[in-house]
């Protein structure tokens, strides 16, 4: 295949829209970006609910939702049956398969791909307790799954930590490539003071300054740590600053109870899940995340693309995305006092916010714009299809 030739790409994404999450959004963005570059992209996903359409075309991407029985004990076996049948009967027409979820589906793809001579790319999103090695160890048939995944043709790891864990797991170093998720820098763009003010009016947000925390309200995201940090500093901030949580989850009621108990109703808003994330981020001045664990947060990249300075905990990806380029402030996990000091430092220093925000935007434009991420995937795909030696594993 000639360089820059158009490819037939199969994206294997058991979870996909209308399921909403970081991995699903990243898979959809990459698929749409590849289609916009002229490639033919098909996504296969589970049809967990009969109300979900079986076939659709969105953003020039063909989406096929395959039958499964979404019930305990039946879900995985029926899903694997459907995916296996599709790969055997229709997988031959694609140049390569890109799997966006490791585990049994990924092992199936590698096994069938070897039989049919199709290169398989595996995306690794998480690290730590959710790294490929630890996740596979908890999977049924772990020895066989591990043996198959170690034979994958290429791995796309979101962060250097995830990449190193893949090598430790036994995947050949030259097959592991560090490629982050992509962000649309036109949808997530910096806003000037006037635009932020207008967005706040449209959102019904009365505030002189906004700290935004975007994500599911679950233990791993540690939203309570942000609230505890806010309680330590809010009285020392200029009048009118607010903390806004965008997202929902099981910790929502507990978080609201903590807000009321601390008497912070005037300065803290919990607005639930929102479709217009770019507007909520665009209306804000600072992005904060206190996660105990991450792969590479989509909302972190979106906030940086909007030119927001960020305050984050030192999880996977923080060093290369935030600390090394000087795009924000990082603190240790669960260090509430350090988190509070970092938020206050940015809230009280407009010039520091602007400096770090400009750097954050530059990082996205250089390394994480959807156009840059698509191009790097194209180069990897072409080398796999052309059977060119992979020699630059772990490169950013």
C-alpha positions in Angstrom: 0.0 0.0 0.0 1.3 3.4 -1.0 2.0 6.1 1.7 -1.1 8.2 2.4 -3.4 5.6 0.7 -6.9 5.5 2.1 -7.6 2.7 4.5 -10.5 0.5 5.5 -10.4 0.6 9.3 -12.5 -1.5 11.7 -12.9 0.0 15.2 -13.8 -2.6 17.8 -15.6 -0.7 20.6 -17.9 -2.9 22.7 -19.0 0.3 24.5 -19.9 3.2 22.2 -22.5 5.9 21.9 -25.1 6.2 23.4 -22.9 5.1 26.3 -21.1 8.2 27.5 -17.6 8.0 28.9 -14.0 8.9 28.3 -13.1 5.9 26.3 -16.2 6.1 24.2 -15.7 9.8 23.4 -12.1 9.2 22.4 -13.0 6.4 20.1 -15.7 8.4 18.5 -13.4 11.4 17.9 -10.6 9.3 16.4 -13.1 7.5 14.1 -14.6 10.8 12.9 -11.1 12.3 12.5 -10.0 9.4 10.3 -13.2 9.6 8.3 -12.6 13.3 7.7 -9.2 12.5 6.4 -10.8 10.3 3.7 -10.5 6.8 5.3 -13.4 4.4 5.5 -14.2 3.7 9.1 -16.6 1.2 10.6 -17.3 0.8 14.3 -18.7 -2.4 15.8 -20.3 -2.1 19.2 -22.7 -3.9 21.5 -26.4 -3.4 21.1 -27.3 -3.6 24.7 -30.8 -2.2 24.3 -33.2 -2.9 21.6 -34.1 0.8 21.3 -30.6 1.5 20.1 -30.4 1.5 16.3 -28.5 -1.4 14.8 -27.1 0.6 11.9 -26.3 4.3 11.6 -23.9 6.6 9.9 -22.6 9.6 11.9 -19.8 12.0 10.9 -19.1 9.7 7.9 -18.5 6.7 10.3 -20.6 3.6 9.9 -21.7 2.2 13.2 -23.0 -1.4 13.5 -24.4 -2.4 16.9 -24.2 -6.2 17.3 -26.7 -8.4 19.1 -26.0 -9.4 22.7 -28.0 -10.3 25.7 -27.1 -7.7 28.3 -27.8 -9.9 31.4 -25.5 -11.5 33.9 -23.8 -14.7 32.7 -25.1 -14.2 29.2 -23.7 -10.8 28.3 -20.0 -11.7 27.6 -20.6 -15.0 25.9 -23.3 -13.6 23.5 -21.2 -10.5 22.8 -18.1 -12.6 22.0 -20.2 -14.8 19.7 -21.5 -11.7 17.7 -18.1 -10.1 17.5 -16.4 -13.3 16.5 -19.0 -14.0 13.7 -18.5 -10.5 12.4 -14.7 -10.7 12.4 -14.7 -14.1 10.6 -17.3 -13.3 8.0 -16.7 -9.6 7.4 -13.4 -8.7 9.0 -11.4 -9.6 5.9 -12.4 -6.5 4.0 -10.7 -4.2 6.4 -7.0 -3.3 6.3 -6.6 -3.4 10.0 -8.6 -3.7 13.3 -8.2 -1.2 16.1 -9.5 -2.5 19.5 -10.5 0.1 22.1 -11.1 -2.2 25.1 -8.7 -4.8 26.4 -9.8 -8.1 27.8 -11.7 -10.9 26.2 -12.8 -8.8 23.1 -9.2 -7.8 22.5 -8.0 -11.4 22.9 -10.6 -12.6 20.4 -9.5 -10.0 17.9 -5.8 -11.0 18.2 -6.7 -14.7 17.8 -8.9 -14.2 14.7 -6.6 -11.5 13.3 -3.7 -14.0 13.3 -5.8 -16.5 11.5 -6.9 -14.1 8.8 -3.6 -12.2 8.6 -5.1 -8.9 9.8 -3.0 -6.5 11.9 -4.5 -5.6 15.2 -3.9 -2.4 17.2 -4.8 -2.4 20.9 -5.5 0.8 22.8 -4.5 0.9 26.4 -6.2 3.7 28.4 -5.5 3.0 32.1 -2.6 2.4 34.5 -2.0 1.3 38.0 -4.7 -1.1 39.3 -6.3 -0.9 35.9 -3.2 -1.5 33.9 -3.3 -4.2 31.2 -1.4 -6.7 33.4 -3.6 -6.2 36.5 -6.8 -6.1 34.5 -6.0 -9.2 32.5 -5.1 -11.0 35.8 -8.7 -10.5 36.9 -10.1 -11.8 33.6 -11.6 -15.2 33.1 -9.0 -17.4 31.3 -6.3 -15.0 32.2 -3.3 -17.1 31.0 -4.7 -17.5 27.5 -5.9 -13.9 27.3 -2.4 -12.7 28.4 -0.7 -14.9 25.8 -2.8 -13.6 23.0 -2.5 -9.9 24.0 1.3 -10.2 24.1 1.1 -11.1 20.3 -0.8 -7.9 19.3 0.8 -6.1 16.4 0.8 -2.7 18.0 -0.3 -1.0 21.2 -1.4 2.6 21.5 -0.8 3.7 25.1 -2.2 7.1 26.3 0.7 7.9 28.6 4.3 6.9 29.2 3.3 5.1 32.4 0.8 3.0 30.5 3.4 2.3 27.8 5.9 1.1 30.4 3.3 -1.1 32.0 2.6 -2.7 28.6 6.2 -3.6 28.2 6.3 -5.0 31.8 3.3 -7.1 30.8 5.3 -8.7 28.0 4.4 -6.8 24.9 7.5 -6.1 22.8 8.8 -2.6 23.3 8.9 -1.7 19.6 5.2 -2.5 19.4 4.2 0.0 22.1 3.5 3.6 21.0 2.5 6.5 23.2 -0.3 8.4 21.5 -2.8 10.6 23.5 -6.4 11.2 22.8 -7.3 13.9 20.4 -9.3 17.2 21.1 -11.0 19.4 18.5 -9.2 22.7 19.1 -12.0 24.6 17.3 -14.8 23.3 19.6 -12.6 23.7 22.7 -11.0 27.0 22.2 -9.9 29.9 24.4 -12.5 32.6 25.3 -11.7 36.2 26.0 -13.2 37.9 29.1 -16.2 39.2 27.2 -17.0 35.7 25.8 -16.7 34.1 29.2 -19.1 36.7 30.6 -21.6 36.0 27.9 -21.3 32.2 28.4 -21.9 32.7 32.1 -25.1 34.7 31.4 -26.3 32.0 29.0 -25.6 29.3 31.6 -27.3 31.3 34.4 -24.0 31.4 36.2 -23.5 34.5 38.3 -19.8 34.6 39.3 -16.8 36.8 39.1 -14.5 33.8 38.7 -15.2 30.0 38.1 -13.3 26.9 39.1 -14.7 24.0 37.2 -14.5 20.3 38.0 -15.7 18.0 35.2 -16.3 14.3 35.6 -18.3 11.5 37.1 -19.0 11.9 40.8 -17.4 8.6 41.8 -14.7 7.6 44.3 -11.8 7.4 41.9 -12.4 11.0 40.8 -12.3 12.1 44.5 -14.7 15.1 44.1 -14.8 15.4 47.9 -11.2 16.4 48.0 -11.9 19.4 45.7 -14.7 20.5 48.0 -12.5 20.1 51.1 -9.8 22.2 49.4 -12.4 24.8 48.4 -13.7 25.1 52.0 -10.1 26.0 53.1 -9.7 28.9 50.7 -13.0 30.3 49.6 -13.2 33.0 52.3 -9.8 34.3 51.1 -10.8 34.6 47.4 -12.2 37.7 45.8 -15.9 38.0 46.2 -18.0 36.1 43.7 -15.7 33.1 42.9 -17.6 29.8 42.5 -16.7 26.1 42.3 -18.8 24.3 39.7 -19.1 20.5 39.4 -20.2 19.3 36.0 -21.2 15.6 36.0 -23.3 13.1 37.9 -22.8 9.8 39.7 -23.5 7.9 42.9 -21.6 10.4 45.1 -23.8 13.3 44.0 -26.2 13.2 47.0 -23.3 12.9 49.4 -21.5 15.8 47.8 -24.6 18.0 48.1 -24.9 17.0 51.7 -21.3 18.1 52.4 -21.9 21.4 50.6 -24.9 22.1 52.9 -23.1 20.9 56.0 -20.1 23.3 55.2 -22.5 26.2 54.5 -21.1 26.5 51.0 -24.4 26.7 49.0 -23.6 30.2 47.8 -20.2 29.3 46.3 -20.6 25.7 45.1 -22.8 24.5 42.3 -23.5 20.9 41.2 -25.1 21.1 37.8 -25.2 17.4 36.8 -24.4 15.9 33.5 -24.3 18.5 30.7 -24.2 18.0 26.9 -22.5 21.4 26.3 -19.2 20.7 28.1 -17.3 23.1 25.9 -19.5 26.0 27.1 -19.1 25.2 30.8 -15.3 24.9 30.4 -15.3 28.0 28.3 -17.1 30.0 31.0 -14.5 29.0 33.6 -11.1 30.4 34.7 -9.5 27.3 36.3 -9.9 23.6 35.8 -9.3 21.2 38.7 -9.1 17.5 39.1 -8.3 15.5 42.3 -8.5 12.0 40.8 -6.9 9.1 42.6 -6.4 7.4 39.3 -6.6 8.3 35.6 -5.5 7.1 32.2 -5.4 10.4 30.4 -8.4 12.5 31.2 -10.3 13.8 28.2 -11.7 16.7 30.2 -8.2 17.7 31.2 -7.2 17.9 27.5 -10.4 19.8 26.7 -9.8 22.3 29.5 -6.2 22.9 28.3 -7.5 23.3 24.7 -9.7 26.1 26.1 -6.7 27.8 27.5 -7.5 27.1 31.1 -4.7 26.7 33.7 -5.1 23.4 35.4 -4.7 22.0 38.9 -4.3 18.2 38.9 -3.1 15.4 41.1 -0.1 13.4 40.1 -1.7 10.5 38.2 -0.7 8.9 34.9 0.1 11.4 32.2 0.4 14.4 34.6 4.1 14.7 34.2 4.3 14.8 30.4 1.1 16.7 29.8 1.1 19.3 32.6 4.3 19.4 34.7 7.1 19.1 32.1 5.6 21.8 29.7 4.5 24.0 32.6 0.9 24.0 31.7 -0.5 23.9 35.2 0.1 22.9 38.8 0.3 19.4 40.1 -0.1 18.1 43.6 0.2 14.7 45.3 -2.9 12.5 45.4 -5.1 13.2 48.5 -3.1 16.2 49.6 -6.0 18.5 50.2 -3.9 21.4 51.6 -1.6 21.4 48.6 -4.7 21.3 46.3 -6.1 24.3 48.1 -2.9 26.3 47.8 -2.6 25.6 44.1 -6.2 26.7 43.4 -5.8 29.8 45.5 -2.5 30.7 43.8 -4.2 30.7 40.4 -7.4 32.4 41.6 -5.4 35.3 43.1 -3.0 35.8 40.2 -4.5 36.7 36.8 -1.1 36.9 35.1 -0.2 33.4 36.3 -3.5 32.1 35.0 -2.9 33.6 31.6 0.7 32.4 31.4 -0.2 28.8 32.2 -3.3 28.9 30.1 -1.4 29.9 27.0 1.1 27.1 27.6 -1.8 24.6 28.0 -3.3 25.6 24.7 0.1 25.3 23.0 0.5 21.7 24.3 -2.8 20.8 22.8 -2.1 22.4 19.5 1.3 20.7 19.2 0.5 17.2 20.5 -3.2 16.6 21.2 -5.2 18.3 18.5 -7.4 15.7 16.8 -5.6 16.5 13.5 -2.1 15.7 15.0 -3.4 12.5 16.7 -5.1 11.3 13.5 -2.0 11.8 11.5 0.1 9.8 14.0 -2.4 7.0 13.9 -2.3 7.1 10.1 1.5 6.7 10.1 1.2 3.7 12.5 -1.6 2.1 10.4 0.3 2.5 7.2 3.4 0.8 8.6 1.4 -2.1 9.9 -0.5 -2.6 6.6 2.8 -2.3 4.7 4.5 -4.5 7.2 7.2 -1.9 7.8 9.3 -2.6 10.8 8.2 -0.8 14.0 11.3 0.5 15.7 10.2 3.6 17.6 8.1 2.1 20.3 7.4 4.3 23.4 8.0 7.4 21.3 5.8 10.4 22.0 
